[in-house]
């Protein structure tokens, strides 16, 4: 029985007793004084109980515990955003309480946009979130892409403008990767990014499946991507400026091709998507347009884009060893790695070994002030330790993720035809 109901019962009982005594009057003045005091006490209990019932609150049964002062946040760890922190304990407890939201990693003060609900774009668009998990040869892969807080919380909402593709060649000897970021000023940036990423992976696959093909050429690859973007724009009645995007592609052997377990990774890029490599403590920049290295850092500055500048593409080769971890990212995450030390340290610890794709996606959705852009990441672990075997794998059959039974890539995770 609640304390409120108990007081009502006691008050009614005392009143009943008083009526009986008054009905049979006594001559003893002391006895009448006691009766008067009991009537006053019963009246007070009754009014107190009724007042608490009207407010919908109950007094706390025990004294409220003293809330200790928050301890400093260790470096490299995140704290809950203000909207997700538990309310201070008081002497009065609400009879009902809404569940607290599940937070994403938060750095600094966080962004206000992160706390608003997602809105739908005016026209049908790609999904706001995409994610993948796969194992191919000695490689473990996680991929995630989601719309940024600044694009989803106010009218008109914007579609996710990032895209990615993960695939393999027919023999399963190479992992093929692409990430693309649509330029925000383009009216259909999400279309340009999806076509660029899909075309790049298809190009790599054809070249690897052809034993007589010439060596990989970034100019040829990015020319083909630009042509496909222009063709798709014309088919939809759009201009080239409506489908601008930047692109980063990579090819990684699934088995060592050198002694001591080494293998050579090939990468090519145009624009501000970037490649990062994990060392003992931090993520280190490895390739891409490194905007943060120049004075007057501008997160929106892009020197070259597709389809306008395919010949500005650059290539590099990296030697990978067992235990290495690399990540291809768009600037929504790359700018954070370059400028937020706590985020860099946090992801260095979290992504040192393969983790479930849901946890990976949650990390990519981190919250930080002024970081409102879409973010996409593909992380690859080179021959991770045996005890870190992924909880779930998906090789996708002979043709791998993003391909149909005939071996040709079909509509990828972003919904656009590759």
C-alpha positions as CSV (number, residue, x, y, z in Angstrom):
1,X,0.0,0.0,0.0
2,X,1.4,3.4,-0.9
3,X,2.0,6.1,1.7
4,X,-0.6,8.3,0.2
5,X,-3.3,5.7,0.4
6,X,-2.3,4.7,3.9
7,X,-2.8,8.3,5.2
8,X,-6.2,8.3,3.7
9,X,-7.2,5.1,5.5
10,X,-5.8,6.3,8.8
11,X,-7.6,9.6,8.5
12,X,-10.9,7.9,7.7
13,X,-10.4,5.5,10.7
14,X,-9.7,8.3,13.1
15,X,-12.7,10.2,11.9
16,X,-14.9,7.2,12.4
17,X,-13.7,6.7,15.9
18,X,-14.3,10.4,16.7
19,X,-17.9,10.2,15.5
20,X,-18.5,7.2,17.8
21,X,-17.1,9.0,20.8
22,X,-19.0,12.2,20.0
23,X,-22.2,10.2,19.6
24,X,-21.7,8.9,23.2
25,X,-20.6,12.1,25.0
26,X,-18.4,11.9,28.1
27,X,-18.3,14.3,31.0
28,X,-14.5,14.1,31.5
29,X,-13.0,17.4,30.1
30,X,-9.6,15.9,29.6
31,X,-11.1,13.1,27.5
32,X,-12.9,15.8,25.3
33,X,-9.5,17.6,24.9
34,X,-7.9,14.4,23.6
35,X,-10.8,14.0,21.2
36,X,-10.4,17.5,19.9
37,X,-6.6,17.0,19.3
38,X,-7.3,13.7,17.5
39,X,-9.9,15.4,15.2
40,X,-7.3,18.1,14.3
41,X,-4.7,15.5,13.6
42,X,-7.1,13.5,11.4
43,X,-8.1,16.7,9.5
44,X,-4.4,17.5,8.9
45,X,-3.7,14.0,7.6
46,X,-6.7,14.1,5.3
47,X,-5.8,17.4,3.7
48,X,-2.1,16.4,3.3
49,X,-3.2,13.2,1.5
50,X,-5.6,15.0,-0.7
51,X,-3.0,17.6,-1.6
52,X,-0.4,15.0,-2.6
53,X,-3.1,13.2,-4.7
54,X,-3.8,16.3,-6.7
55,X,-0.1,16.9,-7.5
56,X,0.4,13.3,-8.5
57,X,3.6,13.0,-6.3
58,X,4.6,10.9,-3.3
59,X,7.1,11.9,-0.7
60,X,10.3,9.9,-0.9
61,X,10.4,7.0,1.6
62,X,14.0,7.4,2.4
63,X,16.3,10.5,2.3
64,X,17.6,11.2,-1.2
65,X,21.2,10.0,-1.6
66,X,23.8,12.7,-2.1
67,X,24.9,12.7,-5.8
68,X,28.7,12.7,-5.9
69,X,30.5,15.2,-8.1
70,X,31.3,13.9,-11.6
71,X,34.8,12.6,-12.0
72,X,37.0,13.9,-14.7
73,X,36.7,12.1,-18.1
74,X,39.9,10.2,-18.9
75,X,41.5,11.2,-22.1
76,X,40.3,9.2,-25.1
77,X,36.9,8.4,-23.5
78,X,33.6,10.0,-24.3
79,X,30.9,11.2,-22.0
80,X,27.1,11.1,-22.3
81,X,25.6,14.2,-24.1
82,X,23.6,16.5,-21.8
83,X,20.3,15.2,-23.2
84,X,21.2,11.6,-22.2
85,X,22.5,12.2,-18.7
86,X,20.3,11.0,-15.8
87,X,18.3,13.7,-14.0
88,X,19.5,14.8,-10.5
89,X,17.9,12.9,-7.6
90,X,15.5,14.9,-5.5
91,X,13.1,14.2,-2.6
92,X,10.2,13.8,-5.0
93,X,10.0,11.1,-7.6
94,X,7.8,11.3,-10.7
95,X,5.3,8.4,-11.0
96,X,6.3,7.8,-14.7
97,X,9.6,8.5,-16.5
98,X,10.6,8.3,-20.2
99,X,13.5,6.0,-21.0
100,X,16.8,7.7,-21.7
101,X,18.1,7.6,-25.3
102,X,21.0,5.4,-26.3
103,X,23.9,7.9,-26.8
104,X,26.6,7.9,-29.4
105,X,30.2,8.9,-28.5
106,X,30.2,12.6,-27.6
107,X,33.3,14.8,-27.7
108,X,33.4,18.3,-26.3
109,X,30.0,20.0,-25.9
110,X,28.4,18.0,-28.7
111,X,26.1,19.6,-31.3
112,X,22.6,20.8,-30.8
113,X,21.5,19.2,-34.1
114,X,22.4,15.8,-32.7
115,X,19.5,16.0,-30.3
116,X,16.7,16.7,-32.8
117,X,14.7,13.9,-34.5
118,X,15.5,12.9,-38.1
119,X,13.3,14.4,-40.8
120,X,12.6,13.0,-44.3
121,X,13.9,14.7,-47.5
122,X,11.2,16.3,-49.7
123,X,11.8,13.7,-52.5
124,X,12.4,10.0,-52.2
125,X,16.1,9.3,-51.4
126,X,18.6,6.7,-50.4
127,X,18.4,5.4,-46.8
128,X,19.8,7.5,-44.0
129,X,22.0,4.7,-42.8
130,X,24.0,1.9,-44.5
131,X,26.4,-0.7,-42.9
132,X,28.2,-3.9,-43.8
133,X,30.4,-6.6,-42.2
134,X,32.5,-9.1,-44.2
135,X,35.5,-11.4,-44.1
136,X,37.6,-12.1,-47.2
137,X,40.7,-14.1,-47.0
138,X,43.0,-12.6,-44.3
139,X,40.9,-9.4,-44.3
140,X,38.1,-8.4,-41.9
141,X,35.9,-5.5,-43.1
142,X,33.5,-3.1,-41.5
143,X,31.7,-0.3,-43.3
144,X,29.2,2.3,-42.2
145,X,27.6,5.5,-43.7
146,X,25.0,7.8,-42.2
147,X,23.5,11.2,-42.8
148,X,25.0,14.0,-40.8
149,X,23.1,15.8,-38.0
150,X,23.2,19.0,-40.0
151,X,21.4,17.4,-43.0
152,X,18.5,15.7,-41.1
153,X,17.2,17.9,-38.4
154,X,15.6,20.9,-40.1
155,X,13.4,21.5,-43.2
156,X,14.1,20.8,-45.9
157,X,16.0,17.7,-44.8
158,X,18.8,16.5,-47.2
159,X,19.4,13.0,-48.3
160,X,22.7,11.2,-47.3
161,X,25.2,12.4,-49.8
162,X,28.0,9.9,-49.0
163,X,28.2,6.5,-50.7
164,X,30.5,3.4,-50.4
165,X,31.0,0.0,-52.1
166,X,32.8,-3.1,-51.0
167,X,33.3,-6.0,-53.4
168,X,35.8,-8.6,-54.6
169,X,37.2,-9.9,-57.9
170,X,36.0,-13.2,-59.3
171,X,38.9,-15.2,-57.9
172,X,38.5,-13.7,-54.4
173,X,42.2,-12.6,-54.4
174,X,41.5,-8.9,-54.0
175,X,39.2,-6.7,-51.9
176,X,37.8,-3.7,-53.8
177,X,36.7,-0.6,-51.9
178,X,35.3,2.8,-52.8
179,X,34.0,5.8,-50.8
180,X,32.5,8.9,-52.4
181,X,31.2,12.2,-50.9
182,X,28.7,14.3,-52.9
183,X,29.4,18.0,-52.9
184,X,26.7,19.7,-50.7
185,X,26.2,22.5,-53.2
186,X,25.1,20.0,-55.9
187,X,21.3,19.5,-56.1
188,X,21.6,15.7,-56.6
189,X,24.9,15.1,-54.8
190,X,23.7,11.7,-53.5
191,X,23.3,10.5,-57.1
192,X,26.8,11.6,-58.1
193,X,28.4,9.9,-55.2
194,X,26.6,6.6,-55.7
195,X,27.4,6.5,-59.4
196,X,31.0,7.4,-58.8
197,X,31.5,4.7,-56.2
198,X,29.7,2.0,-58.1
199,X,31.5,2.7,-61.4
200,X,34.9,2.7,-59.7
201,X,34.4,-0.8,-58.2
202,X,33.0,-2.2,-61.5
203,X,36.1,-0.8,-63.3
204,X,38.5,-2.5,-60.8
205,X,36.6,-5.8,-61.0
206,X,36.8,-5.9,-64.8
207,X,40.5,-5.1,-64.9
208,X,41.3,-7.7,-62.3
209,X,39.2,-10.4,-64.0
210,X,40.9,-9.7,-67.3
211,X,44.3,-11.5,-67.4
212,X,45.5,-9.4,-70.3
213,X,44.5,-6.0,-68.8
214,X,47.0,-3.2,-68.6
215,X,48.2,-2.0,-65.1
216,X,45.8,0.0,-63.1
217,X,45.6,3.7,-64.1
218,X,43.9,6.3,-61.9
219,X,43.3,8.5,-65.0
220,X,41.4,5.8,-66.8
221,X,39.4,4.8,-63.7
222,X,38.4,8.4,-62.8
223,X,37.7,9.2,-66.5
224,X,35.2,6.3,-66.6
225,X,33.6,7.4,-63.3
226,X,33.2,11.0,-64.7
227,X,31.7,9.7,-67.9
228,X,29.2,7.5,-66.0
229,X,28.2,10.5,-63.8
230,X,27.6,12.7,-66.9
231,X,25.6,10.0,-68.6
232,X,23.3,9.5,-65.6
233,X,22.8,13.2,-65.1
234,X,21.8,13.6,-68.8
235,X,19.4,10.7,-68.6
236,X,17.6,12.4,-65.7
237,X,17.7,15.9,-67.3
238,X,20.3,17.2,-64.9
239,X,23.5,19.3,-65.3
240,X,27.0,18.2,-64.5
241,X,27.0,20.7,-61.6
242,X,24.1,18.8,-60.1
243,X,26.0,15.5,-59.5
244,X,29.5,16.6,-58.2
245,X,31.4,14.3,-55.9
246,X,34.9,13.3,-54.6
247,X,36.1,9.7,-54.7
248,X,38.6,7.4,-53.0
249,X,39.2,3.8,-54.2
250,X,41.5,1.1,-52.9
251,X,42.5,-2.5,-53.8
252,X,43.9,-4.8,-51.2
253,X,45.2,-8.4,-51.8
254,X,43.4,-10.9,-49.6
255,X,46.7,-12.9,-49.2
256,X,50.3,-11.9,-48.6
257,X,52.3,-11.3,-51.8
258,X,55.7,-10.7,-50.2
259,X,57.8,-12.4,-47.6
260,X,57.1,-11.8,-43.9
261,X,53.4,-11.7,-44.7
262,X,53.5,-8.3,-46.5
263,X,51.1,-7.2,-49.2
264,X,50.9,-4.1,-51.4
265,X,47.7,-1.9,-51.3
266,X,46.9,0.4,-54.2
267,X,44.8,3.5,-53.7
268,X,43.7,6.5,-55.8
269,X,41.7,9.5,-54.9
270,X,40.4,12.9,-56.1
271,X,39.2,15.3,-53.4
272,X,39.0,15.3,-49.7
273,X,38.2,11.7,-48.9
274,X,41.2,10.3,-47.1
275,X,43.0,7.1,-46.1
276,X,44.2,6.6,-42.5
277,X,46.4,4.0,-40.9
278,X,46.5,3.0,-37.2
279,X,49.8,3.0,-35.4
280,X,50.5,2.1,-31.7
281,X,48.4,5.0,-30.3
282,X,46.6,7.0,-33.0
283,X,45.2,7.1,-36.5
284,X,47.8,8.6,-38.9
285,X,47.0,10.2,-42.2
286,X,48.2,8.1,-45.1
287,X,46.7,9.5,-48.4
288,X,44.1,12.0,-49.7
289,X,43.8,15.8,-49.7
290,X,44.9,16.7,-46.2
291,X,43.0,19.9,-45.6
292,X,43.9,20.1,-41.9
293,X,47.6,20.5,-42.6
294,X,47.2,24.0,-44.1
295,X,46.7,27.3,-42.3
296,X,43.1,28.6,-42.4
297,X,41.6,25.1,-42.3
298,X,38.3,25.0,-44.1
299,X,36.3,21.8,-43.8
300,X,34.3,22.7,-46.9
301,X,37.2,23.5,-49.2
302,X,37.5,21.1,-52.1
303,X,40.1,21.6,-54.8
304,X,38.9,19.1,-57.4
305,X,35.7,17.2,-58.0
306,X,34.2,14.7,-60.4
307,X,33.0,14.9,-63.1
308,X,34.9,18.1,-63.8
309,X,38.5,17.2,-63.0
310,X,39.1,13.4,-63.5
311,X,42.8,14.0,-64.5
312,X,43.6,15.5,-61.1
313,X,43.4,12.0,-59.6
314,X,46.4,10.8,-57.6
315,X,47.6,7.3,-56.7
316,X,49.8,5.7,-54.1
317,X,50.9,2.2,-52.9
318,X,51.3,1.2,-49.3
319,X,52.9,-1.9,-47.8
320,X,50.6,-3.7,-45.3
321,X,51.7,-6.2,-42.7
322,X,49.8,-8.6,-40.4
323,X,48.1,-6.6,-37.7
324,X,47.8,-3.4,-39.7
325,X,44.5,-1.5,-39.7
326,X,43.5,1.0,-42.4
327,X,40.4,3.1,-42.9
328,X,38.9,4.9,-45.9
329,X,36.8,7.9,-44.8
330,X,34.9,10.9,-46.1
331,X,35.7,14.3,-44.6
332,X,32.8,14.0,-42.1
333,X,35.0,11.6,-40.2
334,X,38.5,12.4,-41.6
335,X,38.2,16.1,-40.4
336,X,37.4,14.7,-36.9
337,X,40.5,12.4,-36.9
338,X,42.6,15.4,-38.0
339,X,41.3,18.0,-35.5
340,X,39.8,16.2,-32.5
341,X,42.5,14.5,-30.5
342,X,40.0,12.7,-28.2
343,X,38.1,11.3,-31.1
344,X,41.3,10.0,-32.8
345,X,42.4,8.4,-29.5
346,X,39.0,6.9,-28.8
347,X,38.7,5.3,-32.3
348,X,42.3,4.1,-32.1
349,X,41.3,2.0,-29.0
350,X,37.9,0.9,-30.2
351,X,39.0,-0.1,-33.7
352,X,42.2,-1.8,-32.9
353,X,40.5,-5.2,-33.5
354,X,37.3,-6.0,-35.5
355,X,34.1,-5.2,-33.6
356,X,30.4,-5.9,-34.3
357,X,29.0,-3.8,-37.2
358,X,26.3,-2.2,-35.0
359,X,29.0,-0.9,-32.6
360,X,31.1,0.3,-35.5
361,X,28.1,2.2,-36.9
362,X,27.5,3.8,-33.5
363,X,31.1,5.0,-33.4
364,X,30.8,6.5,-36.9
365,X,27.8,8.4,-35.7
366,X,29.9,10.3,-33.1
367,X,28.7,13.7,-31.8
368,X,30.9,16.7,-31.8
369,X,30.4,20.4,-32.0
370,X,30.4,21.8,-35.6
371,X,30.7,18.3,-37.1
372,X,27.4,18.2,-38.9
373,X,28.3,16.6,-42.3
374,X,27.6,13.0,-43.5
375,X,30.2,10.5,-42.4
376,X,31.3,7.3,-44.0
377,X,34.1,4.8,-43.1
378,X,35.4,1.5,-44.4
379,X,37.9,-0.1,-42.0
380,X,40.0,-3.2,-42.9
381,X,42.0,-5.3,-40.5
382,X,44.9,-7.2,-42.0
383,X,45.2,-10.7,-40.7
384,X,43.8,-9.9,-37.2
385,X,44.6,-12.0,-34.2
386,X,42.8,-15.4,-34.2
387,X,40.9,-14.7,-31.0
388,X,39.2,-11.7,-32.6
389,X,37.3,-13.8,-35.2
390,X,34.2,-11.7,-36.2
391,X,30.9,-12.6,-34.6
392,X,29.4,-12.7,-38.1
393,X,30.9,-13.0,-41.6
394,X,29.5,-12.5,-45.0
395,X,31.6,-13.3,-48.0
396,X,28.6,-13.0,-50.3
397,X,29.4,-16.2,-52.3
398,X,31.8,-16.2,-55.3
399,X,30.8,-12.7,-56.3
400,X,31.0,-11.1,-52.8
401,X,28.9,-8.3,-51.3
402,X,27.1,-6.0,-53.7
403,X,26.8,-8.5,-56.6
404,X,24.1,-10.7,-58.1
405,X,24.5,-14.5,-58.7
406,X,25.8,-13.8,-62.2
407,X,28.7,-11.9,-60.8
408,X,27.7,-8.4,-61.8
409,X,27.4,-5.8,-59.0
410,X,23.7,-4.7,-58.6
411,X,22.1,-1.9,-56.6
412,X,24.4,-1.3,-53.6
413,X,23.6,-0.3,-50.0
414,X,22.8,3.2,-51.1
415,X,19.9,2.1,-53.3
416,X,21.3,3.4,-56.7
417,X,22.3,1.0,-59.5
418,X,26.0,0.4,-59.5
